[in-house]
Amino acid sequence: MKPVVKKTALASIVVAGIAVATAMAAEEASLNVGEVNVYSYRQPFLVQPLFEAFTAQSGIKVNVLFAKTGLVERLKQEGANSPADLIFTVDVGRLSEAYAAALTQPVVSPALAAAIPDIYREPDGHWYGLTRRARIIYASRDRIAPNEAPKTYEELADPKWRGRICTRSGNHVYQVGLTAAMVAHYGEARTEAWLKGIKQNLARKPQGNDRAQVKAIKEGECDIALGNHYYYVLMQQNKEQAAWAKAVYPVFPTIGGSGTHVNISGMALTKASPNQENAVKLMEFLAGPMAQQMYAEQNYEYPILDGVPETSALKAMGPMISDSLPLADISRHRSAAIKLVDKVGYND
């Protein structure tokens, strides 16, 4: 009988052990329900707080691979074996590039459809915008009175601004986006004439980044420049660059009789996504009120979700009304825009 007692005791111990292990596994699963992998063109310090908030809320770990360039090419090379679930970028052109290369898949989500207006998403759900980034005019406080500053992008080609304008390269994604918007509104012939007019009005060869254009105004090289809106706030917070920002004031020009041209930061679900459910959860979180408010407060970008208040810094810049043309329509003209930039020798 003694051996039987031992077997019974052992069986009880095994059963109890399995029960404890099962309970521990269930508890661990409830604390960590998986992961999501992001390929990001956005710098880590801009997005990490958002991902940390998502993980705290959902328990889903976010792994991020950051690169300045080449993520679309990497997705192509990885193919069906890619670990990436989402691609993040700061330009609709890159989202459109991934879509055109068949690297994305549509996301049908009532939450995303309710949060993100039609003009800031691909019609079939292949990409979604997260924030708006206005392409504005910076004008010299000392040399241009507010009532004399250009009120439209079209006016930048007026001969009265001869030798007074600075821009970055016409091939940069921000400039290409604006040129593509002109093509969408007016067609290629008129846009070509517009580009030629701006080129004739340039004070120097296109060069530098957006902040460098404002610096050039401060140093008297030009009186007008193009740049994204949030740099105005960021320069004010920089000890060296605060004087540059003080030398200019922002103008929100219109295009085609509509509002100010905006680009987006955005996201797309990859075709090979191994963690689709978690990826869609992250997309929905980023389109929600908490993340939209964080974007506005930390990056000084305009929220896409209606009802999320702008920061005091953005309000101080003045009202901004966006162009009503869908970005999907504008992005279709990017190739034509690049060809026109080369045709007129904009960067020569």
C-alpha positions as CSV (number, residue, x, y, z in Angstrom):
1,M,0.0,0.0,0.0
2,K,2.9,2.3,0.7
3,P,3.8,2.8,-3.0
4,V,0.2,3.6,-3.8
5,V,0.2,6.4,-1.2
6,K,3.3,7.9,-2.8
7,K,1.8,7.8,-6.3
8,T,-1.4,9.5,-5.0
9,A,0.6,12.2,-3.2
10,L,2.8,12.7,-6.3
11,A,-0.3,13.0,-8.5
12,S,-1.8,15.6,-6.2
13,I,1.4,17.6,-6.2
14,V,1.6,17.5,-10.1
15,V,-2.1,18.6,-10.4
16,A,-1.5,21.4,-7.9
17,G,1.6,22.4,-9.8
18,I,-0.2,22.5,-13.1
19,A,-2.9,24.6,-11.5
20,V,-0.4,27.1,-10.1
21,A,1.5,27.3,-13.4
22,T,-1.7,27.8,-15.3
23,A,-2.8,30.6,-12.9
24,M,0.6,32.3,-13.3
25,A,0.5,32.0,-17.1
26,A,-3.0,33.5,-17.1
27,E,-1.8,36.4,-14.8
28,E,1.2,37.0,-17.0
29,A,-0.9,37.0,-20.2
30,S,-3.3,39.5,-18.6
31,L,-0.3,41.8,-17.9
32,N,1.4,41.4,-21.3
33,V,-1.0,40.8,-24.2
34,G,1.7,41.0,-26.9
35,E,3.6,43.5,-28.9
36,V,3.5,45.7,-32.0
37,N,6.4,46.7,-34.2
38,V,6.7,50.1,-35.7
39,Y,9.0,51.4,-38.5
40,S,9.2,55.1,-37.9
41,Y,10.5,58.1,-39.8
42,R,9.5,60.2,-36.7
43,Q,12.3,60.8,-34.2
44,P,12.0,58.6,-31.1
45,F,11.7,61.5,-28.6
46,L,8.6,62.7,-30.5
47,V,6.7,59.4,-30.4
48,Q,8.0,57.5,-27.4
49,P,5.8,59.3,-24.8
50,L,2.7,58.3,-26.9
51,F,3.8,54.6,-27.1
52,E,4.5,54.5,-23.4
53,A,1.0,55.8,-22.7
54,F,-0.4,53.2,-25.0
55,T,1.5,50.4,-23.3
56,A,0.4,51.6,-19.8
57,Q,-3.2,51.5,-21.0
58,S,-3.2,48.3,-23.0
59,G,-0.3,46.2,-21.8
60,I,0.9,45.9,-25.4
61,K,4.7,46.5,-25.9
62,V,5.7,48.9,-28.7
63,N,9.0,48.1,-30.5
64,V,10.3,51.0,-32.6
65,L,12.8,51.0,-35.5
66,F,13.7,54.6,-36.4
67,A,15.4,55.7,-39.6
68,K,15.6,59.0,-41.5
69,T,15.3,57.3,-44.9
70,G,14.9,53.9,-46.5
71,L,12.1,52.3,-44.6
72,V,9.9,51.7,-47.6
73,E,12.9,50.1,-49.4
74,R,13.4,47.9,-46.3
75,L,9.8,46.8,-46.3
76,K,10.2,45.8,-50.0
77,Q,13.3,43.7,-49.2
78,E,11.7,42.0,-46.2
79,G,8.5,41.1,-48.1
80,A,6.2,38.7,-46.4
81,N,8.7,38.1,-43.6
82,S,8.8,41.7,-42.4
83,P,8.3,42.0,-38.7
84,A,6.8,45.5,-39.1
85,D,3.2,46.1,-38.2
86,L,3.0,49.9,-38.8
87,I,4.9,52.5,-40.7
88,F,5.0,56.1,-39.2
89,T,6.0,59.1,-41.3
90,V,5.8,62.9,-41.4
91,D,4.7,63.2,-45.0
92,V,1.8,61.9,-47.0
93,G,4.1,61.2,-49.9
94,R,5.9,58.5,-48.0
95,L,2.6,56.9,-47.0
96,S,1.5,57.1,-50.6
97,E,4.8,55.5,-51.7
98,A,4.3,52.6,-49.4
99,Y,0.7,52.2,-50.6
100,A,1.7,52.4,-54.3
101,A,4.3,49.7,-53.7
102,A,1.6,47.3,-52.3
103,L,3.2,47.3,-48.9
104,T,0.1,48.4,-46.9
105,Q,-3.3,46.9,-46.3
106,P,-6.7,48.6,-45.6
107,V,-7.9,49.1,-42.1
108,V,-11.7,49.3,-41.6
109,S,-12.2,50.7,-38.2
110,P,-15.3,52.7,-37.0
111,A,-13.1,54.4,-34.4
112,L,-10.7,55.6,-37.0
113,A,-13.4,56.6,-39.5
114,A,-15.1,58.7,-36.8
115,A,-11.9,60.4,-35.6
116,I,-10.1,61.2,-38.8
117,P,-11.8,63.3,-41.5
118,D,-12.0,61.9,-45.1
119,I,-9.6,64.4,-46.5
120,Y,-6.8,63.1,-44.2
121,R,-7.0,59.4,-45.0
122,E,-6.7,57.1,-48.0
123,P,-10.3,56.4,-49.2
124,D,-9.9,52.6,-48.7
125,G,-8.2,52.9,-45.4
126,H,-4.6,52.2,-46.5
127,W,-3.2,55.2,-44.5
128,Y,-4.5,57.6,-41.9
129,G,-3.3,61.1,-40.9
130,L,-2.6,61.8,-37.2
131,T,-1.7,65.5,-37.1
132,R,-1.7,68.5,-39.5
133,R,1.5,70.4,-40.3
134,A,0.8,73.8,-42.0
135,R,3.2,75.1,-44.6
136,I,3.3,78.8,-43.8
137,I,5.0,82.0,-44.9
138,Y,7.5,83.7,-42.5
139,A,7.7,87.5,-43.1
140,S,10.3,90.0,-41.8
141,R,8.9,92.1,-38.9
142,D,11.3,95.0,-39.8
143,R,10.8,95.1,-43.6
144,I,7.3,93.9,-44.4
145,A,4.2,95.4,-42.8
146,P,1.5,92.9,-42.1
147,N,-0.9,94.4,-44.6
148,E,1.8,94.0,-47.3
149,A,2.7,90.4,-46.7
150,P,1.5,87.7,-49.2
151,K,-1.8,86.3,-48.3
152,T,-1.7,83.5,-50.8
153,Y,0.9,81.1,-52.1
154,E,0.1,82.3,-55.6
155,E,1.4,85.8,-54.7
156,L,4.9,84.4,-54.1
157,A,5.4,84.5,-57.9
158,D,4.6,88.2,-58.1
159,P,7.6,90.2,-59.5
160,K,7.3,92.6,-56.6
161,W,9.1,90.0,-54.4
162,R,12.1,89.8,-56.8
163,G,15.2,88.9,-54.8
164,R,13.4,88.7,-51.5
165,I,12.4,85.0,-51.0
166,C,14.2,82.1,-49.4
167,T,13.2,78.4,-49.6
168,R,14.8,75.1,-49.1
169,S,15.3,72.7,-52.0
170,G,12.4,72.3,-54.3
171,N,12.9,68.5,-54.1
172,H,12.4,68.3,-50.4
173,V,9.2,66.5,-49.4
174,Y,7.7,69.6,-47.8
175,Q,8.2,71.7,-50.9
176,V,7.1,68.9,-53.2
177,G,3.9,68.6,-51.2
178,L,3.1,72.3,-51.7
179,T,3.9,72.1,-55.4
180,A,1.7,69.0,-55.8
181,A,-1.1,71.0,-54.1
182,M,-0.7,73.7,-56.7
183,V,-0.9,71.1,-59.5
184,A,-4.1,69.6,-57.9
185,H,-5.7,73.1,-57.8
186,Y,-4.4,74.6,-61.1
187,G,-2.9,72.0,-63.3
188,E,0.7,71.6,-64.5
189,A,0.9,74.5,-66.9
190,R,0.0,77.2,-64.3
191,T,2.1,75.5,-61.6
192,E,5.1,75.6,-63.9
193,A,4.6,79.3,-64.4
194,W,4.3,79.7,-60.6
195,L,7.5,77.8,-60.0
196,K,9.3,79.9,-62.5
197,G,8.0,83.1,-60.9
198,I,9.2,82.0,-57.4
199,K,12.6,81.0,-58.8
200,Q,13.0,84.5,-60.3
201,N,12.1,85.9,-56.9
202,L,14.7,83.9,-54.9
203,A,17.3,85.8,-53.0
204,R,19.7,82.9,-53.1
205,K,20.0,79.3,-54.3
206,P,17.5,77.0,-52.4
207,Q,19.4,75.5,-49.4
208,G,19.1,74.6,-45.7
209,N,16.2,73.5,-43.7
210,D,13.1,75.4,-42.6
211,R,14.8,77.0,-39.6
212,A,17.7,78.2,-41.9
213,Q,15.2,80.2,-43.9
214,V,14.1,82.1,-40.9
215,K,17.7,82.7,-39.9
216,A,18.3,84.1,-43.4
217,I,15.5,86.6,-42.8
218,K,17.1,87.6,-39.5
219,E,20.4,88.1,-41.2
220,G,18.9,90.2,-44.0
221,E,19.4,87.8,-46.9
222,C,15.7,87.7,-47.7
223,D,12.3,89.0,-46.4
224,I,10.0,86.1,-47.0
225,A,10.4,82.3,-46.5
226,L,8.4,79.1,-46.5
227,G,8.5,76.8,-43.5
228,N,6.4,74.5,-41.4
229,H,4.4,76.2,-38.6
230,Y,5.7,74.4,-35.5
231,Y,9.3,75.7,-36.1
232,Y,8.1,79.1,-35.0
233,V,7.3,77.8,-31.5
234,L,10.3,75.5,-31.3
235,M,12.7,78.4,-32.3
236,Q,11.2,80.5,-29.6
237,Q,12.2,77.8,-27.1
238,N,15.8,77.6,-28.3
239,K,18.3,80.0,-26.8
240,E,20.2,80.6,-30.0
241,Q,17.2,80.6,-32.4
242,A,14.9,82.8,-30.3
243,A,16.2,85.9,-32.0
244,W,15.5,84.3,-35.4
245,A,11.8,83.8,-34.5
246,K,11.6,87.3,-33.1
247,A,12.6,88.7,-36.4
248,V,9.6,87.2,-38.2
249,Y,5.8,86.8,-38.0
250,P,3.8,83.9,-39.3
251,V,1.3,84.2,-42.2
252,F,-1.2,81.5,-43.0
253,P,-1.7,81.8,-46.8
254,T,-4.5,80.3,-48.8
255,I,-4.3,78.2,-51.9
256,G,-6.8,78.1,-54.7
257,G,-9.2,80.2,-52.7
258,S,-9.3,77.6,-50.0
259,G,-7.3,77.4,-46.8
260,T,-3.6,76.9,-45.9
261,H,-1.8,73.9,-47.4
262,V,-1.2,71.2,-44.8
263,N,0.7,68.0,-44.8
264,I,0.3,65.3,-42.2
265,S,2.1,62.9,-39.9
266,G,0.5,59.6,-40.5
267,M,0.4,55.8,-40.2
268,A,-0.3,52.7,-42.3
269,L,-0.7,49.1,-41.5
270,T,1.8,47.0,-43.3
271,K,0.7,44.1,-45.6
272,A,2.9,41.6,-43.7
273,S,1.9,42.7,-40.2
274,P,2.3,39.8,-37.8
275,N,0.4,41.6,-35.0
276,Q,-2.6,43.1,-36.8
277,E,-5.0,43.2,-33.9
278,N,-2.5,45.0,-31.7
279,A,-1.5,47.3,-34.5
280,V,-5.1,48.5,-35.1
281,K,-5.4,49.1,-31.3
282,L,-2.4,51.3,-31.5
283,M,-3.8,53.2,-34.5
284,E,-7.1,53.8,-32.7
285,F,-5.3,54.9,-29.6
286,L,-3.2,57.5,-31.5
287,A,-6.4,58.9,-33.1
288,G,-8.1,59.2,-29.8
289,P,-8.3,62.3,-27.5
290,M,-5.4,61.4,-25.1
291,A,-2.8,60.9,-27.9
292,Q,-4.1,63.8,-29.9
293,Q,-3.8,66.1,-27.0
294,M,-0.2,64.8,-26.4
295,Y,0.7,65.5,-30.0
296,A,-0.6,69.1,-29.7
297,E,1.2,69.8,-26.4
298,Q,4.5,68.1,-27.1
299,N,5.0,68.6,-30.8
300,Y,3.0,71.8,-31.5
301,E,1.2,70.1,-34.4
302,Y,-2.5,70.6,-35.1
303,P,-4.7,67.8,-33.9
304,I,-6.8,66.0,-36.6
305,L,-9.5,64.9,-34.1
306,D,-12.2,67.5,-33.8
307,G,-12.7,68.9,-30.3
308,V,-9.1,68.6,-29.2
309,P,-8.0,72.1,-28.2
310,E,-5.0,73.8,-29.7
311,T,-2.2,74.8,-27.4
312,S,-1.8,78.4,-26.3
313,A,1.4,78.6,-28.4
314,L,-0.6,77.7,-31.6
315,K,-3.5,80.0,-30.7
316,A,-1.0,82.9,-30.3
317,M,0.1,82.3,-34.0
318,G,-3.4,83.1,-35.2
319,P,-6.3,81.1,-36.7
320,M,-5.5,78.4,-39.2
321,I,-8.0,77.1,-41.7
322,S,-6.8,74.1,-43.7
323,D,-7.1,73.6,-47.5
324,S,-10.2,71.5,-48.1
325,L,-8.6,69.4,-50.9
326,P,-8.2,65.8,-49.9
327,L,-4.5,64.8,-49.4
328,A,-5.1,61.6,-51.4
329,D,-5.8,63.8,-54.4
330,I,-2.8,66.0,-53.8
331,S,-0.4,63.0,-53.3
332,R,-1.4,61.7,-56.8
333,H,0.4,64.8,-58.3
334,R,3.7,64.4,-56.5
335,S,5.5,62.8,-59.4
336,A,4.3,65.7,-61.7
337,A,5.5,68.2,-59.1
338,I,9.0,66.7,-58.9
339,K,9.2,66.8,-62.7
340,L,8.2,70.4,-62.8
341,V,10.8,71.4,-60.2
342,D,13.5,69.8,-62.4
343,K,12.0,71.2,-65.6
344,V,12.3,74.8,-64.4
345,G,15.7,74.2,-62.8
346,Y,14.4,75.5,-59.5
347,N,17.4,74.4,-57.5
348,D,20.0,75.6,-60.1
